[in-house]
């Protein structure tokens, strides 16, 4: 029997994949996936020693025949070695950041003046710095903490002894937190709306957790502990930046359309679907649900005050109970419920009235619309592009000030750049498909007149309803590598 055709949890045969596309499932049911997820959180392999022993076991088990078994064994070994490498990198990088921060503190240098600062600003201020070292998940306001948050919530099996607290070894700490990196990055992305900031905030979360690792004891879930730290790191970040969505303003000499200007969220960035946790890594569908990763949802969430945003994400997106949310944010349950009641209507006011019907048939229609969109752009066929746009199409280009509402205004803007006879002709286009925020996207490359290389120009994330594009959010190309897209294409592709 093919070793990949059985469930990794119970050993039963997996359903056939004839005619199906995409990544194969490793488990026969959601129950088996959940069981495997829980087992991975408690097995000794979650320690550095356990990982090393697992690599040794997999090496010893390698056999060159039959080829399918050999390939499966090498693939599993490669995955384990890759995880061990990531763990080692986390331990090294976090220790270096902690050392640098402490050296800065001794030298009297403010953390925000360092060019390689994780978040570009001080996360905590004295005297709260001392409190945060003992309780990095606590909300930092400059006043002493209440004290109940100083209990660190969790630890893996290797950190549990049943008698008091045992310091978590540096390598085992790295093995623990690395396994939550992807879902924490999604959480920080929802809170901040920025892919770049989310990565910085995950690093800040790891640094805070690192400083509290000696008090890490096995009394609850490490996931809850890390989410608490991450949420409060995001709240501190939002206090420093004080970001607020604005409205786009008309630009002189430009036809934006007759509709009301859309909201302008200058820091909004796309999130690559490939970076989302897999079902095996994160079986809780709510944490990575498509609806709560769409750009329209991310932009709407940015209108909420930071604490309301945190409550809504923890309660409605992650499904935490009111009591858990209150503990994580150091609020009362009544305050949590009140914040949620205020946040929900505000969120609804900033979401589109129509919602897409996410079925397999709808996805197939969306893929066909994307194919036609890319093909028409490569032919410089503005008429075909126009047939794919809804009458009330909206296009925005964060962080740039350009915006258009309505098919007529958008095609008027596009026409000179797609006309080879125009002095504003941009060049020839090529596109590669991508996925961002659970939506279809197109990475656009331009070969300017007189050149021989197509260079990354724009990432268009499309919101499609039925067979029409109702919204395009165009982003600058610096995030192409995060989407697995090259920055250049040869002219003879």
SULDA-V328394 format. One record per residue. N is the residue number from 1. RES is the residue in one small letter. PHI is phi as a letter, one per 40 degrees, with the letter a starting at -180 (999 if undefined). D_CENTER is the distance of its C-alpha to the mean C-alpha in Angstrom with 2 decimals. Layout:
n=<N & N>
res=<RES & RES>
phi=<PHI & PHI>
d_center=<D_CENTER & D_CENTER>
This chain:
n=<1 & 2 & 3 & 4 & 5 & 6 & 7 & 8 & 9 & 10 & 11 & 12 & 13 & 14 & 15 & 16 & 17 & 18 & 19 & 20 & 21 & 22 & 23 & 24 & 25 & 26 & 27 & 28 & 29 & 30 & 31 & 32 & 33 & 34 & 35 & 36 & 37 & 38 & 39 & 40 & 41 & 42 & 43 & 44 & 45 & 46 & 47 & 48 & 49 & 50 & 51 & 52 & 53 & 54 & 55 & 56 & 57 & 58 & 59 & 60 & 61 & 62 & 63 & 64 & 65 & 66 & 67 & 68 & 69 & 70 & 71 & 72 & 73 & 74 & 75 & 76 & 77 & 78 & 79 & 80 & 81 & 82 & 83 & 84 & 85 & 86 & 87 & 88 & 89 & 90 & 91 & 92 & 93 & 94 & 95 & 96 & 97 & 98 & 99 & 100 & 101 & 102 & 103 & 104 & 105 & 106 & 107 & 108 & 109 & 110 & 111 & 112 & 113 & 114 & 115 & 116 & 117 & 118 & 119 & 120 & 121 & 122 & 123 & 124 & 125 & 126 & 127 & 128 & 129 & 130 & 131 & 132 & 133 & 134 & 135 & 136 & 137 & 138 & 139 & 140 & 141 & 142 & 143 & 144 & 145 & 146 & 147 & 148 & 149 & 150 & 151 & 152 & 153 & 154 & 155 & 156 & 157 & 158 & 159 & 160 & 161 & 162 & 163 & 164 & 165 & 166 & 167 & 168 & 169 & 170 & 171 & 172 & 173 & 174 & 175 & 176 & 177 & 178 & 179 & 180 & 181 & 182 & 183 & 184 & 185 & 186 & 187 & 188 & 189 & 190 & 191 & 192 & 193 & 194 & 195 & 196 & 197 & 198 & 199 & 200 & 201 & 202 & 203 & 204 & 205 & 206 & 207 & 208 & 209 & 210 & 211 & 212 & 213 & 214 & 215 & 216 & 217 & 218 & 219 & 220 & 221 & 222 & 223 & 224 & 225 & 226 & 227 & 228 & 229 & 230 & 231 & 232 & 233 & 234 & 235 & 236 & 237 & 238 & 239 & 240 & 241 & 242 & 243 & 244 & 245 & 246 & 247 & 248 & 249 & 250 & 251 & 252 & 253 & 254 & 255 & 256 & 257 & 258 & 259 & 260 & 261 & 262 & 263 & 264 & 265 & 266 & 267 & 268 & 269 & 270 & 271 & 272 & 273 & 274 & 275 & 276 & 277 & 278 & 279 & 280 & 281 & 282 & 283 & 284 & 285 & 286 & 287 & 288 & 289 & 290 & 291 & 292 & 293 & 294 & 295 & 296 & 297 & 298 & 299 & 300 & 301 & 302 & 303 & 304 & 305 & 306 & 307 & 308 & 309 & 310 & 311 & 312 & 313 & 314 & 315 & 316 & 317 & 318 & 319 & 320 & 321 & 322 & 323 & 324 & 325 & 326 & 327 & 328 & 329 & 330 & 331 & 332 & 333 & 334 & 335 & 336 & 337 & 338 & 339 & 340 & 341 & 342 & 343 & 344 & 345 & 346 & 347 & 348 & 349 & 350 & 351 & 352 & 353 & 354 & 355 & 356 & 357 & 358 & 359 & 360 & 361 & 362 & 363 & 364 & 365 & 366 & 367 & 368 & 369 & 370 & 371 & 372 & 373 & 374 & 375 & 376 & 377 & 378 & 379 & 380 & 381 & 382 & 383 & 384 & 385 & 386 & 387 & 388 & 389 & 390 & 391 & 392 & 393 & 394 & 395 & 396 & 397 & 398 & 399 & 400 & 401 & 402 & 403 & 404 & 405 & 406 & 407 & 408 & 409 & 410 & 411 & 412 & 413 & 414 & 415 & 416 & 417 & 418 & 419 & 420 & 421 & 422 & 423 & 424 & 425 & 426 & 427 & 428 & 429 & 430 & 431 & 432 & 433 & 434 & 435 & 436 & 437 & 438 & 439 & 440 & 441 & 442 & 443 & 444 & 445 & 446 & 447 & 448 & 449 & 450 & 451 & 452 & 453 & 454 & 455 & 456 & 457 & 458 & 459 & 460 & 461 & 462 & 463 & 464 & 465 & 466 & 467 & 468 & 469 & 470 & 471 & 472 & 473 & 474 & 475 & 476 & 477 & 478 & 479 & 480 & 481 & 482 & 483 & 484 & 485 & 486 & 487 & 488 & 489 & 490 & 491 & 492 & 493>
res=<x & x & x & x & x & x & x & x & x & x & x & x & x & x & x & x & x & x & x & x & x & x & x & x & x & x & x & x & x & x & x & x & x & x & x & x & x & x & x & x & x & x & x & x & x & x & x & x & x & x & x & x & x & x & x & x & x & x & x & x & x & x & x & x & x & x & x & x & x & x & x & x & x & x & x & x & x & x & x & x & x & x & x & x & x & x & x & x & x & x & x & x & x & x & x & x & x & x & x & x & x & x & x & x & x & x & x & x & x & x & x & x & x & x & x & x & x & x & x & x & x & x & x & x & x & x & x & x & x & x & x & x & x & x & x & x & x & x & x & x & x & x & x & x & x & x & x & x & x & x & x & x & x & x & x & x & x & x & x & x & x & x & x & x & x & x & x & x & x & x & x & x & x & x & x & x & x & x & x & x & x & x & x & x & x & x & x & x & x & x & x & x & x & x & x & x & x & x & x & x & x & x & x & x & x & x & x & x & x & x & x & x & x & x & x & x & x & x & x & x & x & x & x & x & x & x & x & x & x & x & x & x & x & x & x & x & x & x & x & x & x & x & x & x & x & x & x & x & x & x & x & x & x & x & x & x & x & x & x & x & x & x & x & x & x & x & x & x & x & x & x & x & x & x & x & x & x & x & x & x & x & x & x & x & x & x & x & x & x & x & x & x & x & x & x & x & x & x & x & x & x & x & x & x & x & x & x & x & x & x & x & x & x & x & x & x & x & x & x & x & x & x & x & x & x & x & x & x & x & x & x & x & x & x & x & x & x & x & x & x & x & x & x & x & x & x & x & x & x & x & x & x & x & x & x & x & x & x & x & x & x & x & x & x & x & x & x & x & x & x & x & x & x & x & x & x & x & x & x & x & x & x & x & x & x & x & x & x & x & x & x & x & x & x & x & x & x & x & x & x & x & x & x & x & x & x & x & x & x & x & x & x & x & x & x & x & x & x & x & x & x & x & x & x & x & x & x & x & x & x & x & x & x & x & x & x & x & x & x & x & x & x & x & x & x & x & x & x & x & x & x & x & x & x & x & x & x & x & x & x & x & x & x & x & x & x & x & x & x & x & x & x & x & x & x & x & x & x & x & x & x & x & x & x & x & x & x & x & x & x & x & x & x>
phi=<999 & c & c & c & c & b & c & c & c & b & g & c & c & c & c & c & b & d & g & c & b & g & c & c & c & c & b & c & a & c & c & c & c & c & c & c & c & c & c & c & c & b & c & d & c & c & b & c & c & c & c & c & c & c & c & c & c & c & c & c & c & c & b & c & b & c & d & c & c & c & c & c & c & c & c & c & c & c & c & c & c & c & c & c & c & c & c & c & c & c & c & c & c & c & c & c & c & c & c & c & c & c & c & c & c & c & c & g & c & c & d & c & c & c & c & b & d & d & b & g & a & c & c & b & b & c & c & c & d & c & c & c & c & c & b & c & c & c & c & c & b & g & b & d & c & c & h & c & c & c & c & c & c & a & a & c & d & c & c & c & b & g & b & g & b & b & d & c & d & d & c & c & d & c & c & c & c & c & c & b & d & c & c & c & c & c & c & c & c & c & c & b & g & b & c & c & c & c & c & c & c & c & c & c & c & c & c & c & c & d & c & b & c & c & c & c & b & c & b & a & c & c & c & c & c & c & c & c & c & c & c & c & c & c & c & c & c & c & c & c & c & f & c & a & c & b & b & c & b & c & b & d & g & b & c & c & g & c & c & c & d & c & c & b & b & c & c & c & b & c & b & c & d & c & c & c & c & c & c & c & c & a & c & c & c & c & c & b & c & c & c & c & b & c & c & c & c & c & c & c & c & c & c & c & d & d & c & c & c & c & c & c & c & c & c & c & c & c & g & c & c & c & c & c & c & c & c & c & b & f & b & c & c & c & c & c & c & c & c & c & c & c & c & d & c & c & c & c & c & b & c & c & c & c & b & c & c & c & b & c & c & c & c & c & c & c & c & c & c & c & d & c & c & c & c & c & c & c & c & f & c & c & c & c & d & c & c & c & c & c & c & b & d & b & b & b & b & c & c & c & c & c & a & a & b & h & c & c & c & c & c & c & c & c & d & c & c & b & b & d & c & c & c & c & d & c & i & c & b & b & b & b & c & a & b & a & f & g & b & c & a & b & c & c & b & b & b & c & d & g & b & b & b & c & b & d & b & a & b & c & c & b & b & b & b & g & b & b & c & b & a & b & b & b & b & c & c & c & c & d & d & c & c & g & b & c & c & a & b & c & c & b & d>
d_center=<37.38 & 34.16 & 32.13 & 28.92 & 30.64 & 30.73 & 28.35 & 27.19 & 27.78 & 31.13 & 32.47 & 33.19 & 33.03 & 29.91 & 30.46 & 31.39 & 28.95 & 31.60 & 30.29 & 26.67 & 23.82 & 20.44 & 19.58 & 22.34 & 21.98 & 23.13 & 24.48 & 27.00 & 25.66 & 22.99 & 25.40 & 25.55 & 21.80 & 21.68 & 24.69 & 23.23 & 20.08 & 22.47 & 24.72 & 22.14 & 21.57 & 25.34 & 26.79 & 28.25 & 26.11 & 23.36 & 25.60 & 26.16 & 29.68 & 28.54 & 26.18 & 29.09 & 31.46 & 29.19 & 29.12 & 32.91 & 33.40 & 31.51 & 33.56 & 36.75 & 35.90 & 35.43 & 38.16 & 38.62 & 39.99 & 39.19 & 36.59 & 34.03 & 34.22 & 34.09 & 31.00 & 29.21 & 30.31 & 29.20 & 25.73 & 25.40 & 26.82 & 24.44 & 21.44 & 23.11 & 24.03 & 20.52 & 19.28 & 22.27 & 21.53 & 17.97 & 19.62 & 22.33 & 20.04 & 18.28 & 21.83 & 23.15 & 20.55 & 20.37 & 24.16 & 24.55 & 22.46 & 24.43 & 27.66 & 26.99 & 26.19 & 29.35 & 31.41 & 30.35 & 31.34 & 34.68 & 35.32 & 34.64 & 31.93 & 29.25 & 25.76 & 24.60 & 27.24 & 25.78 & 24.29 & 21.78 & 20.75 & 17.26 & 16.65 & 19.76 & 21.62 & 23.25 & 21.21 & 24.44 & 28.02 & 31.25 & 32.44 & 29.07 & 28.02 & 30.40 & 29.11 & 25.46 & 26.58 & 27.96 & 25.29 & 22.02 & 20.33 & 22.99 & 22.70 & 24.29 & 26.85 & 29.59 & 31.63 & 32.18 & 30.04 & 31.75 & 31.72 & 30.29 & 26.79 & 28.28 & 28.26 & 25.41 & 24.30 & 23.89 & 24.44 & 24.71 & 28.10 & 29.16 & 28.91 & 30.95 & 34.65 & 35.91 & 37.72 & 35.90 & 32.89 & 32.53 & 30.54 & 27.57 & 28.23 & 25.98 & 25.08 & 24.51 & 22.22 & 20.07 & 20.24 & 19.15 & 16.11 & 14.81 & 14.70 & 12.13 & 9.84 & 7.06 & 7.34 & 7.88 & 4.86 & 3.31 & 6.81 & 7.19 & 5.06 & 7.38 & 10.08 & 10.10 & 9.07 & 8.56 & 6.33 & 9.49 & 10.09 & 7.01 & 8.32 & 11.71 & 11.24 & 10.36 & 13.50 & 15.34 & 14.63 & 16.05 & 18.91 & 19.86 & 19.81 & 21.83 & 24.42 & 24.90 & 25.03 & 28.84 & 28.75 & 26.32 & 28.32 & 27.84 & 28.37 & 25.19 & 21.68 & 19.69 & 16.50 & 18.04 & 19.05 & 15.73 & 14.07 & 17.09 & 16.79 & 13.14 & 14.11 & 17.19 & 15.67 & 13.65 & 17.00 & 18.88 & 16.69 & 17.28 & 20.94 & 21.29 & 19.78 & 21.20 & 19.22 & 20.63 & 20.23 & 23.47 & 25.29 & 25.81 & 29.40 & 31.85 & 32.53 & 36.21 & 37.54 & 34.48 & 34.54 & 31.34 & 32.81 & 34.53 & 31.70 & 30.17 & 27.64 & 24.00 & 21.77 & 20.57 & 17.20 & 17.61 & 14.37 & 12.17 & 10.06 & 8.61 & 5.41 & 7.26 & 8.17 & 9.59 & 6.66 & 6.29 & 8.92 & 12.31 & 14.81 & 16.64 & 13.97 & 12.88 & 15.78 & 15.12 & 14.37 & 13.71 & 10.52 & 8.89 & 11.62 & 11.75 & 13.57 & 11.18 & 8.37 & 11.23 & 11.79 & 14.99 & 13.52 & 11.09 & 14.24 & 16.45 & 14.72 & 15.27 & 18.96 & 19.12 & 20.53 & 18.21 & 19.90 & 20.04 & 16.33 & 15.80 & 18.47 & 17.20 & 13.67 & 15.45 & 18.28 & 17.34 & 13.77 & 14.05 & 17.81 & 19.17 & 22.87 & 24.31 & 25.94 & 22.82 & 21.00 & 24.19 & 24.41 & 20.87 & 21.51 & 25.24 & 26.35 & 28.98 & 28.28 & 30.21 & 28.06 & 24.85 & 26.53 & 27.82 & 24.48 & 22.99 & 26.06 & 25.63 & 21.91 & 22.19 & 24.82 & 23.18 & 19.99 & 22.29 & 24.16 & 21.24 & 20.10 & 22.06 & 25.07 & 24.51 & 21.84 & 21.42 & 23.01 & 20.48 & 23.04 & 23.76 & 26.39 & 24.17 & 21.60 & 24.62 & 25.80 & 22.53 & 22.63 & 26.22 & 25.48 & 22.92 & 25.60 & 28.24 & 26.18 & 25.60 & 29.22 & 30.68 & 28.93 & 30.26 & 33.70 & 33.46 & 34.42 & 33.66 & 35.67 & 33.53 & 30.32 & 31.99 & 32.75 & 29.07 & 28.23 & 28.85 & 31.53 & 29.20 & 26.33 & 24.11 & 22.71 & 20.88 & 19.80 & 17.68 & 18.73 & 22.12 & 24.72 & 25.53 & 25.31 & 27.36 & 28.11 & 30.40 & 31.25 & 34.32 & 32.68 & 29.87 & 32.34 & 34.63 & 31.96 & 31.12 & 34.75 & 35.89 & 32.96 & 33.63 & 37.43 & 38.90 & 41.95 & 40.12 & 40.02 & 36.36 & 35.49 & 32.19 & 32.80 & 32.06 & 28.64 & 26.81 & 23.50 & 21.10 & 19.02 & 15.24 & 12.59 & 9.79 & 8.37 & 10.99 & 13.57 & 15.91 & 15.90 & 18.54 & 18.56 & 21.90 & 24.34 & 27.64 & 30.89 & 32.88 & 36.65 & 38.48 & 35.55 & 34.77 & 31.01 & 28.13 & 25.57 & 21.98 & 22.36 & 19.66 & 16.61 & 17.64 & 15.29 & 17.86 & 18.39 & 21.38 & 23.85 & 26.75 & 27.77 & 26.86 & 23.99 & 23.67 & 20.98 & 19.75 & 17.18 & 17.98 & 15.96 & 17.52 & 17.34 & 16.15 & 12.71 & 14.70 & 14.56 & 10.79 & 11.75 & 14.82 & 17.09 & 20.08 & 21.19 & 24.66 & 26.55 & 30.26 & 32.65 & 34.08 & 30.91>
